[in-house]
């Protein structure tokens, strides 16, 4: 028998993670699920042939003495409340990104974790577990291209889901680059400015301003440009180019057979983010649960990383509204997270 898991929120990523926890990850048992939409959790349990308790209120799942780890895949807005409740009940927590939609909410989670006196939480910044990003990290850590100077990323989505707004492009989408770049170059952000180029006709501007170009600067002076285009229409396309003093590195595209036909040379582009990072999600979970099963602290992105990402996304949302460059401001790093 493995660690007993309760999953809160069985929507898009929640049901995918439920399948993963029940059928892919070793050393865990899903014992409880919870969703606010009646019938949704049970439908997923039936689909994946899982037997588990089905709660309609997350407080009941958190209070269930059988549950040892709470996996939070509820809506972004609910992350902080569920995480705080789970930590107060002394449960380990895996929370999907973003840790919360504001730094103030992340701070509440941080305070609750510090009160337990132990590292209890990992944030689902799964890109750190992607092979391509891991290769880039190794090259940077080995100083093979010298000090990083400039970074250019593209985060393109096929289209957006209902309810996705201009700010979601920051705290839900750009948040991946915010975390992975900070980890890659071991640096922190100082300033952020968001530009709105010409609006795509694929989505009304009143619904979501799209695309957006986010310019960030770091402590060491690295300049970063990220294009976030959430209705690009052609696929799910993630790029990351880092230029250093002695060379540059490029995130590899997912492998796809090249076809020569009708005087054309083509390769596929994925359309779903779940597929693009499928392996990373598996490795991320396995790493988290292996550490817990071995009685060790989790070593993936922690509550402090979630908070750092949130102070940066807060500044970016502020810049969307003000049109100005905004400073990234936060509290000093507590010794607990060193
Ligand atoms: C989505 O919520 C994700 O987490 C994906 O990884 C991201 O690429 C996408 O833009 C988000 O909407």
Boltz pocket constraint, residues with backbone or C-beta under 6 A from the ligand:
constraints:
  - pocket:
      binder: B
      contacts: [[A, 97], [A, 157], [A, 172], [A, 173], [A, 176], [A, 273]]
      max_distance: 6.0
